[in-house]
Amino acid sequence: MHSRIRTTIYLLVSLLLLLLFAPLPGSSMMNGDSDKNGGSQPVDLVVRKVTVTPVRAHVGDVVRVEMEWDYWGDIWDNPYDTSVAAVRANGNVVASKTYTADFGGLSPGDTYRETFLWDTTGMAPGEYRIRGEVPVIEDKTHYDNYLDVKEPLLLVPAGVSFPDGKERGGEAVAESPY
């Protein structure tokens, strides 16, 4: 009988300690502490826009890819953790930049803009599907960490004319629906 009472007391004390030290609702133990407005939000980064110029180019040209993303919520406690923003062509990284977790001091709600230059020297002629991405492991919504440009980039050999008599140039833009 005493052992049942003792076991019950141990269980109750353990339960009370767990409740006493449990995090408050809305706290973000895995994703940092407070946002800079006194609250706490999970990590969220949204790629808003990817612009590719030119979309008709010769092998050896430099293609400019501009990206914009919004920074929401908190990045984890360690501001020195890194993330890589990248431009992919047909799934392969062709330009990238490494960032610290807060992208150089962004606050929740800020927009970040970055320009990537892709030197196409040595690339095979053809169509290239472009994706801009900023994956963050702790992000709560991975589906908005990238944008695919619908219009492919056409790369032709140097000195060769473009199909349909088109000129070098053009621009393709992808914008987030979120």
trRosetta pair geometry for C-beta under 8 A, 3 or more apart (Angstrom, degrees):
i j d omega theta_ij theta_ji phi_ij phi_ji
1 4 5.9 -53 -155 31 34 110
1 5 6.7 29 151 -15 65 105
2 5 5.7 -55 -149 38 36 110
2 6 6.1 38 152 -21 69 108
3 6 5.5 -51 -142 39 33 114
3 7 6.2 37 155 -21 65 105
4 7 5.7 -52 -145 37 30 112
4 8 6.3 32 154 -20 63 107
5 8 5.7 -55 -149 37 30 112
5 9 6.4 32 152 -20 64 105
6 9 5.8 -54 -149 35 30 112
6 10 6.5 32 153 -19 64 105
7 10 5.7 -53 -149 35 31 113
7 11 6.4 30 154 -17 64 106
8 11 5.8 -55 -149 38 31 111
8 12 6.3 29 154 -18 65 108
9 12 5.8 -56 -146 38 30 110
9 13 6.2 29 157 -18 66 107
10 13 5.9 -56 -144 38 27 109
10 14 6.2 28 156 -19 63 108
11 14 5.7 -55 -147 37 29 112
11 15 6.3 29 155 -19 64 107
12 15 5.7 -54 -147 37 30 112
12 16 6.3 30 155 -18 65 106
13 16 5.8 -54 -147 37 31 111
13 17 6.4 32 154 -19 64 106
14 17 5.8 -56 -149 36 30 111
14 18 6.5 32 153 -19 64 105
15 18 5.7 -53 -149 34 32 112
15 19 6.4 28 154 -15 65 107
16 19 5.8 -57 -148 40 31 110
16 20 6.1 35 153 -25 66 109
17 20 5.5 -53 -143 35 31 115
17 21 6.3 2 166 5 65 111
18 21 6.6 -75 -144 50 23 90
18 22 6.2 46 155 -54 64 99
19 22 5.7 -33 -142 -2 30 120
23 27 4.2 -122 173 61 116 139
23 29 5.6 -113 -71 -50 159 117
24 27 5.0 100 61 -31 74 115
26 39 7.4 -72 165 -167 125 87
26 40 5.8 127 149 59 83 109
27 33 7.9 -27 -160 -139 86 64
27 40 5.8 27 -134 76 36 168
28 31 4.4 -63 172 61 117 92
28 32 5.9 3 108 67 124 59
28 33 6.7 168 65 -121 95 22
28 40 4.3 -166 -3 168 109 116
28 41 7.0 -9 -58 69 150 14
28 42 6.0 -177 -127 -82 124 58
28 74 6.1 134 99 49 156 133
30 76 7.2 -56 156 -107 52 102
30 138 6.8 -173 139 -143 99 117
31 41 7.8 -81 115 109 134 43
31 42 4.8 100 34 -137 173 61
31 43 4.9 -143 -149 -21 120 87
31 73 6.8 -25 154 160 135 119
31 74 5.4 120 138 80 90 98
31 75 7.5 -93 -174 -151 76 16
31 76 5.9 -92 -147 -83 35 65
31 138 5.5 155 -109 163 88 129
32 40 7.7 -174 96 -148 79 90
32 43 7.4 105 6 -62 114 90
32 73 8.0 140 47 154 126 81
32 74 3.3 -134 72 145 137 126
32 75 5.9 83 -49 86 140 31
32 76 5.0 -161 -56 -131 81 20
32 77 5.5 165 -113 -59 60 51
33 40 6.5 -78 169 -110 41 111
33 74 6.9 -161 54 -156 31 164
33 77 6.8 58 -17 -94 88 89
34 37 7.8 -145 165 58 99 45
34 38 6.1 -31 -171 -150 134 19
34 39 6.4 135 -153 77 85 20
34 40 5.3 -79 -109 -77 50 78
34 74 7.2 150 113 -78 16 141
35 38 7.6 -27 69 39 73 28
35 39 5.4 -5 36 71 105 76
35 40 6.3 166 -10 -109 80 26
35 41 5.0 20 -46 17 131 102
35 73 6.5 -100 -87 -146 120 33
35 74 5.3 -130 -82 -58 71 93
35 107 8.0 96 178 -174 88 80
35 108 4.7 -12 -160 -6 124 147
36 107 5.0 -61 32 -145 146 110
36 108 6.4 -179 26 18 92 96
37 108 7.1 -85 -4 59 109 126
40 74 6.7 -37 -154 -8 65 138
41 44 7.2 -66 148 10 112 109
41 72 6.6 -82 132 156 143 82
41 73 3.7 -124 115 -115 103 78
41 74 5.9 141 67 -7 70 83
41 108 6.5 94 50 -123 140 153
42 73 5.1 -28 90 -152 36 150
42 74 7.3 -81 -149 43 14 81
42 138 7.7 -146 -176 151 87 93
42 140 4.5 70 119 -45 135 132
43 72 8.0 115 -179 90 34 66
43 73 4.9 -173 -110 104 18 127
43 74 6.2 -77 -75 80 66 49
43 75 5.7 68 -110 -99 112 49
43 76 7.3 -29 -57 -37 129 69
43 136 5.9 -129 155 125 133 135
43 138 4.5 83 25 109 150 98
43 139 5.1 -97 114 -96 106 46
43 140 6.3 154 71 -16 65 82
44 72 4.0 -26 79 79 104 107
44 73 4.5 94 16 6 84 126
44 139 6.1 98 -112 -151 38 83
44 140 5.5 -38 -80 38 89 101
44 141 6.0 32 -132 27 97 103
45 69 5.8 25 176 163 93 127
45 70 7.2 172 -156 85 50 53
45 71 5.8 -10 -112 -113 83 57
45 72 7.0 -173 -79 31 35 73
45 134 5.7 -98 138 106 136 116
45 136 5.1 99 14 2 133 134
45 139 5.7 -79 26 -106 89 126
45 144 7.8 -176 98 104 51 91
45 145 6.0 57 86 -110 98 85
46 69 6.1 169 85 -160 43 79
46 70 4.7 -3 57 52 99 99
46 72 6.8 32 -5 3 102 115
46 141 7.7 6 -85 85 87 122
46 144 4.5 -22 -126 142 79 125
46 145 7.7 -89 -111 -80 31 43
46 176 6.2 117 167 174 101 172
46 178 5.8 -129 -149 93 129 125
47 50 6.9 14 165 -46 118 100
47 67 6.6 -47 -148 -168 102 108
47 68 7.5 119 -164 84 57 50
47 69 4.7 -42 -102 -98 51 102
47 132 5.9 169 -166 106 141 100
47 133 6.8 -81 -53 -119 155 36
47 134 5.8 152 -73 21 103 101
47 144 6.5 -174 31 162 72 64
47 145 6.1 76 -13 -176 107 24
47 146 5.7 43 23 -108 151 12
47 147 4.9 -140 117 -18 123 99
47 176 6.2 152 96 -65 61 126
48 68 4.6 -49 64 101 106 101
48 69 6.0 166 4 -108 82 35
48 70 5.8 75 -42 -18 119 94
48 111 7.1 -32 14 -135 147 111
48 147 7.9 -38 89 -45 12 143
48 175 6.8 -8 163 -153 64 71
48 176 4.9 -90 -132 15 40 123
49 66 7.6 -10 116 111 99 90
49 67 7.0 164 89 -152 61 42
49 68 4.4 23 46 39 98 111
49 147 7.2 -27 -138 23 11 171
49 173 6.8 -18 -164 -168 96 96
49 174 7.0 160 -152 86 47 57
49 175 5.1 -6 -103 -108 82 73
49 176 7.0 -95 -55 -4 51 86
50 65 6.6 -10 -169 -172 91 96
50 66 7.3 160 -154 83 41 53
50 67 5.4 -4 -104 -104 74 78
50 130 7.0 -171 146 125 132 110
50 131 7.7 -55 -147 -167 176 28
50 132 3.7 -179 -105 8 129 135
50 147 4.6 -176 -2 83 121 122
50 149 5.7 -112 102 -62 118 98
50 173 7.2 159 84 -154 51 49
50 174 4.7 3 54 53 98 102
51 65 7.1 161 80 -154 51 47
51 66 4.5 -4 54 54 103 101
51 67 7.9 -162 23 -69 69 38
51 171 6.4 -9 -171 -172 96 106
51 172 7.3 163 -154 85 49 47
51 173 4.9 -9 -105 -105 79 83
51 174 8.0 -158 -71 27 41 61
52 55 5.7 85 108 -82 108 84
52 63 6.5 -5 -165 176 89 111
52 64 7.5 151 -155 84 41 55
52 65 5.4 -8 -102 -104 71 80
52 130 5.2 116 -76 55 145 168
52 149 5.5 16 -7 -116 128 172
52 151 7.9 -154 57 80 126 97
52 153 5.9 -107 158 -75 144 112
52 171 6.9 156 79 -157 54 55
52 172 4.7 -5 53 57 105 95
52 173 7.7 -162 21 -72 68 40
53 63 7.2 161 84 -163 38 66
53 64 4.8 -17 67 63 91 103
53 65 8.0 175 26 -78 64 38
53 66 7.8 17 11 -2 106 102
53 169 7.7 -11 -162 -160 81 60
53 170 7.6 -166 -129 96 64 44
53 171 4.9 -13 -91 -106 91 86
54 57 5.0 140 74 -65 106 93
54 61 7.2 -35 41 145 112 148
54 63 6.8 -103 45 -119 57 79
54 153 8.0 113 107 -142 57 97
54 168 5.8 56 132 167 171 75
54 169 4.5 -105 -128 -131 126 24
54 170 5.4 83 -165 50 83 66
54 171 7.2 -76 -127 -72 47 53
55 151 5.8 -1 -152 123 151 118
55 152 7.6 121 -170 105 103 37
55 153 5.2 -124 -148 -113 61 63
55 154 6.6 56 147 17 70 80
55 169 7.7 9 37 127 67 34
55 170 4.2 -69 42 101 99 113
55 171 6.4 162 -17 -104 107 7
55 172 4.6 91 -82 -19 136 107
56 153 7.8 -166 -68 -163 28 61
56 154 5.0 -3 -113 63 68 108
56 156 7.7 6 -170 2 80 108
56 162 5.2 26 -175 -120 131 147
56 166 5.8 -140 -101 120 173 123
56 167 7.2 126 88 101 138 40
56 168 5.5 -149 106 -134 94 40
56 169 6.1 -4 55 46 98 37
56 170 5.2 72 6 21 95 123
57 61 4.0 -131 -173 66 112 144
57 63 5.8 -114 -19 -77 166 97
57 120 6.3 129 117 10 131 158
57 153 6.8 -8 19 180 108 104
57 154 7.3 153 28 85 59 59
57 155 5.7 -18 76 -108 87 70
57 156 7.7 173 93 26 38 71
57 168 6.2 69 -107 -150 43 98
58 61 5.1 106 57 -25 68 112
58 120 7.9 161 103 85 42 134
58 155 7.3 89 -158 -161 13 66
58 156 5.9 -48 -110 74 61 75
58 157 6.9 -1 -156 129 86 21
58 158 4.7 87 167 -100 125 55
58 159 7.3 96 -143 -4 141 39
58 160 7.3 149 -121 44 100 78
58 168 6.7 -45 -18 -104 91 126
59 120 5.6 -128 -142 127 47 108
59 121 7.0 94 164 -115 77 33
59 122 7.7 172 -176 20 109 16
59 123 5.8 -157 -130 64 93 81
59 124 7.9 -48 -101 -166 129 7
59 125 6.0 -79 -47 -72 118 78
59 155 5.8 80 -71 171 69 105
59 156 7.2 -112 -17 97 82 29
59 157 5.5 -18 14 -123 121 41
59 158 5.5 -88 62 -34 84 81
60 119 7.9 -14 -158 -177 35 79
60 120 6.2 -55 -3 82 15 86
60 121 4.9 52 -112 -91 59 74
60 158 5.4 14 20 -71 132 122
61 120 5.6 11 59 35 63 122
61 168 7.4 178 -91 -158 159 130
62 117 5.3 -7 -176 -172 116 101
62 118 6.8 149 -161 73 60 45
62 119 5.4 -27 -102 -96 82 61
62 120 7.2 -169 -93 3 28 83
63 117 7.4 149 74 -159 45 50
63 118 4.4 -19 60 62 97 104
63 120 6.1 69 -12 -42 105 112
63 153 6.5 21 -130 -150 152 151
64 115 6.3 -21 -165 -167 96 105
64 116 7.5 144 -160 78 47 51
64 117 6.0 -20 -103 -104 64 70
64 118 7.9 -159 -69 21 19 78
65 87 4.7 107 77 -111 161 146
65 95 6.6 163 41 56 125 141
65 115 7.3 147 79 -159 47 54
65 116 4.5 -19 66 63 99 101
65 117 7.8 -174 24 -78 75 23
65 118 6.4 45 -7 -13 113 112
65 130 6.7 -161 -111 -172 130 136
65 132 6.4 179 165 -84 121 110
66 113 6.9 -3 -174 -169 97 95
66 114 7.5 169 -152 88 55 42
66 115 5.1 -23 -101 -103 77 76
66 116 7.7 -174 -79 22 30 70
67 85 6.7 -174 79 178 153 127
67 87 7.6 -152 -42 -76 126 94
67 113 7.2 167 88 -149 50 50
67 114 5.4 -11 60 61 96 87
67 115 7.9 175 20 -86 68 30
67 116 7.0 31 -4 -4 108 108
67 132 4.4 175 -100 -171 121 143
67 134 7.4 148 150 -39 144 112
68 111 5.9 1 -173 -179 102 109
68 112 7.1 161 -152 81 53 47
68 113 5.1 -16 -100 -98 80 77
69 85 7.8 -150 3 -116 141 125
69 111 7.2 168 87 -153 30 65
69 112 5.5 -14 62 57 80 95
69 134 5.3 -54 -50 25 169 151
70 109 7.3 -27 -170 -154 102 25
70 110 7.4 163 -150 89 62 36
70 111 5.3 -37 -95 -98 69 72
70 112 7.8 165 -95 15 20 74
71 102 7.7 81 -171 -159 150 58
71 103 6.2 -136 -80 27 144 137
71 106 4.4 75 47 132 163 141
71 107 7.5 132 94 85 121 24
71 108 6.4 -122 118 -116 82 38
71 109 7.3 -35 77 32 72 21
71 110 5.2 -5 46 64 111 83
71 111 7.6 -176 7 -92 80 23
71 112 6.2 60 -30 -15 112 111
72 108 5.4 57 -145 -153 41 90
72 109 6.7 66 -101 -62 71 45
73 108 5.9 114 -11 -114 15 119
73 140 7.5 91 -13 3 173 118
74 108 7.2 -43 -62 -63 53 119
75 79 6.9 95 91 -112 119 61
75 81 7.0 -158 163 60 115 118
75 101 3.9 160 154 159 148 112
75 102 5.5 -146 31 -73 138 68
75 136 7.4 -100 -115 -160 98 138
75 138 7.3 123 -144 64 60 133
76 81 6.1 41 59 6 115 151
76 101 6.7 -95 45 -151 78 158
76 138 5.8 141 -43 -23 106 169
78 81 4.8 94 95 -32 105 96
78 101 6.9 114 98 -9 66 149
79 100 6.1 39 155 158 72 119
79 101 5.4 -135 -149 53 43 112
79 102 5.4 -21 -146 -6 99 116
80 100 5.7 -55 -130 -140 37 112
80 101 7.1 9 45 1 10 104
81 100 7.1 101 67 -165 41 64
81 101 4.3 50 66 -58 88 120
82 98 5.4 2 -173 -176 127 102
82 99 6.4 150 -153 78 72 42
82 100 6.1 -57 -97 -107 67 39
82 101 6.9 -98 -79 -52 21 66
83 98 7.4 158 81 -154 34 59
83 99 5.3 -21 63 63 83 97
83 101 6.5 95 -12 -108 104 50
83 103 8.0 -40 54 -68 120 83
83 134 6.6 56 144 -176 126 80
83 135 7.0 -162 -161 85 103 53
83 136 5.2 -28 -113 -97 143 77
83 137 8.0 -150 -103 -3 96 78
84 96 5.3 8 179 -178 107 122
84 97 7.1 162 -154 80 64 35
84 98 5.2 -32 -99 -98 79 67
84 99 7.4 166 -94 16 28 77
84 134 8.0 -159 99 -135 37 55
84 135 7.5 3 62 50 75 87
85 96 6.6 164 86 -154 50 66
85 97 5.3 -8 58 58 97 87
85 99 6.4 46 -11 -12 101 120
85 114 6.1 88 106 62 158 158
85 116 7.9 -148 120 -61 104 125
85 132 7.7 1 -179 -176 92 84
85 133 7.2 179 -153 95 54 48
85 134 4.5 -13 -107 -100 86 90
86 93 4.9 -57 -166 -128 130 106
86 95 7.0 156 -156 88 58 52
86 96 4.1 -14 -104 -103 82 100
86 97 7.9 -176 -77 22 50 55
86 132 7.7 174 92 -151 46 46
86 133 5.5 -12 61 63 85 91
86 134 7.8 161 18 -82 62 46
87 93 7.2 104 72 -153 49 61
87 94 5.6 -58 99 62 96 87
87 95 4.3 16 40 56 116 96
87 96 7.0 -149 21 -68 66 58
87 116 4.8 -178 -18 97 133 157
87 118 6.2 -108 97 -61 141 122
87 130 6.6 -20 -171 -161 95 96
87 131 7.3 156 -159 80 47 51
87 132 5.7 -19 -104 -101 72 68
87 133 8.0 161 -89 22 27 72
88 91 5.8 -10 173 -141 124 12
88 92 6.2 146 -155 67 81 27
88 93 5.6 -48 -96 -87 75 47
88 94 6.8 125 -133 5 25 85
88 130 7.1 149 80 -155 55 45
88 131 4.4 -6 56 56 105 100
88 132 8.0 -165 21 -73 74 24
88 133 6.7 18 -5 7 111 117
89 92 6.0 -31 65 62 71 84
89 94 4.7 26 5 -21 111 138
89 118 7.1 110 -35 -161 132 158
89 123 7.9 -17 108 -136 153 141
89 128 4.2 -10 -168 -175 105 126
89 129 7.1 141 -158 67 49 45
89 130 5.8 -16 -99 -96 69 68
89 153 7.1 -55 -130 44 112 131
90 128 5.4 -90 -27 -140 97 72
90 129 5.6 101 -80 39 55 83
91 129 7.9 36 -28 71 66 107
91 131 7.9 42 -85 18 38 130
93 96 5.4 -3 -175 -42 123 122
94 118 4.6 33 134 -132 119 121
95 116 3.8 130 123 176 140 119
95 117 6.4 158 -117 65 146 34
95 118 4.8 -107 -33 -78 120 81
96 116 7.5 23 -64 -127 20 133
97 114 6.4 -136 41 -174 147 145
97 116 7.1 -141 -18 -95 108 98
99 103 5.0 -2 -180 -105 142 62
99 104 7.0 -83 -152 -24 102 84
100 103 7.2 -157 70 -57 66 19
100 104 6.9 118 46 -58 101 48
101 136 8.0 92 -142 -137 77 115
102 105 6.0 63 121 -72 117 17
102 106 5.5 -167 169 43 76 75
103 106 4.6 13 69 -3 107 123
103 112 5.1 -60 158 -92 150 158
106 110 4.2 -149 -158 69 94 138
106 112 5.9 -62 -81 -61 143 113
107 110 5.3 101 54 -25 63 118
120 123 4.5 -65 -170 20 78 131
120 155 5.9 -157 -168 -131 146 133
123 128 7.9 -19 175 -64 141 140
123 155 6.0 -35 108 155 124 162
124 155 7.7 104 99 95 43 127
125 155 5.3 -151 -135 109 50 82
125 156 5.3 43 -142 -132 119 32
125 157 5.2 -56 -62 -44 136 71
125 160 7.9 9 -115 49 150 148
126 154 7.9 -113 137 -145 24 55
126 155 6.1 1 49 58 44 95
127 152 4.0 29 -174 143 106 147
127 153 7.0 142 -159 72 55 46
127 154 5.8 -26 -100 -98 71 64
127 155 7.6 172 -89 20 21 77
128 152 6.0 146 63 -171 36 92
128 153 4.5 -24 62 61 98 101
128 154 8.0 -173 19 -75 77 19
128 155 6.2 39 -10 -9 115 116
129 148 6.8 -6 171 -162 105 103
129 149 7.3 176 -169 65 59 80
129 152 5.5 -54 -79 -109 58 91
129 153 7.9 -170 -72 18 14 81
130 148 7.4 145 89 -156 50 55
130 149 4.4 8 70 31 100 124
130 152 7.6 143 -4 -137 81 48
130 153 5.8 67 -36 -17 116 115
130 172 7.5 133 42 86 131 131
131 146 5.6 9 178 -178 107 117
131 147 7.0 171 -153 85 63 41
131 148 5.0 -27 -100 -99 87 69
131 149 7.3 -147 -78 7 37 76
132 146 6.6 169 89 -153 48 65
132 147 5.3 0 55 53 94 90
132 149 7.7 69 -8 -35 93 97
132 174 7.6 180 23 61 109 123
133 145 6.0 47 -160 132 82 82
133 146 3.7 -13 -102 -102 92 101
133 147 7.8 -174 -75 22 58 52
134 145 5.7 -124 73 -169 61 82
134 146 7.5 174 22 -77 52 59
135 139 7.4 -125 -167 11 54 135
135 142 7.0 21 -134 -143 90 94
135 145 5.0 83 -99 147 53 143
135 146 7.2 -3 -62 -50 83 102
136 139 4.2 103 75 -41 96 106
136 145 6.5 -155 16 -120 75 133
139 142 5.7 123 90 -79 116 61
139 145 5.9 121 82 -69 171 127
141 144 5.3 18 123 23 112 105
141 145 7.6 165 105 -33 65 88
142 145 5.4 -45 -158 8 51 124
144 176 6.4 63 -150 -148 98 132
144 178 4.9 -46 -111 28 135 161
147 174 4.4 162 156 114 117 126
147 175 7.5 -1 -145 -106 148 6
147 176 6.0 -100 -88 -71 121 80
148 174 6.3 179 88 -125 34 163
149 152 7.8 134 104 -91 98 30
149 153 7.9 50 92 -37 138 88
149 172 4.9 87 -179 126 124 121
149 173 7.4 -125 -128 169 100 4
149 174 4.5 -128 -97 -29 57 119
150 172 7.3 -150 59 -171 64 118
150 174 6.5 138 -8 -93 76 100
151 172 3.9 -144 64 -119 117 131
153 172 7.3 -127 -72 19 73 139
154 162 7.0 92 112 -141 135 105
154 163 7.7 -102 -173 22 155 105
156 160 4.7 -121 152 83 114 115
156 161 7.8 -55 133 90 160 22
156 162 6.0 -165 -1 -97 151 64
157 160 4.6 70 66 -2 85 128
161 165 7.4 -16 169 -109 123 42
162 165 7.3 24 81 137 84 6
162 166 4.4 -71 108 71 131 85
162 167 6.8 -175 30 -91 138 4
162 168 6.9 171 -37 -67 133 53
163 166 6.8 13 76 20 53 104
166 170 7.7 3 173 -41 128 129
